[in-house]
């Protein structure tokens, strides 16, 4: 008679040990932290975008101020007296028959 061969199969246990639970928990937390901090919509990108937005708002305010100054200058340039004043002060122009005297300050 033939002997029946007895095959033994190893049964793998699917129980999770407390050590594995801790490792899985820590790994999950690390992955979530990396995703929330470094992802395309992460916290770091959010703060960068907030800073860019604030910088652009400041630049817009500066440009609005410059524009209002230039608009007032534009209105003044329609006045002949203002044009004459600018011509005399910035370009050293004079009327016919006038003499220009430059006064230098002592640098003591």
Helices and strands as residue ranges (DSSP letters): H 18-38, H 43-76, H 80-91
